[in-house]
Amino acid sequence: MLDTAPPGRHLRVVATRAASPALHRRLAELGLRPGARLQLLARTSGGGGLLALGDDRLAVARSVLAGVEVTLADPDTTTDDEPAPVPVAVTTPVTLAAPAPVTLAAPVTLAAPTAGAHHG
């Protein structure tokens, strides 16, 4: 359960049990639902905790933490709901649909112009 999880570890929510349907719904709206990845950042003096859910921070009471079942998550993996990114490499010529067709016959590297470069 989240109330006994060590701070700083990457966790994944397995299940949530709230005191009321309204609280359960609100926690889901905030992102605290099965499959969500989180991190317990710190514990409060009353036993609650500060959670990191993506870019959001959420302070919750000890009773809420006690109703969240978690498992350790690998910090480099995605959630069950989120597909892993698939690297794509273009190794054959590609024709782009543009006002005038453009054909790429070799890999292209885009770089920012260097200082003092002449444009024109």
JORAPE-V38665 format. One line per field, one symbol per residue. phi: phi as a letter, one per 40 degrees, with the letter a starting at -180 (. if undefined). burial: 1 if it has 16 or more other C-alpha atoms within 10 Angstrom, else 0. A space follows every 50 residues. Layout:
BEGIN
phi = ???
burial = ???
END
This chain:
BEGIN
phi = .ccbcccgccbbccabbbcadccdcccccchcadgccaaccabcccgcab bbbgccbbcbcdccdccbcbbcbcccbccccbcccbcbbcbbdbbccbdb dbbbbadbbcbcccdgccbi
burial = 01101010111110111100000100100011111111111110000111 11100000110101111111101000010000000000000000000000 00000000000000000000
END
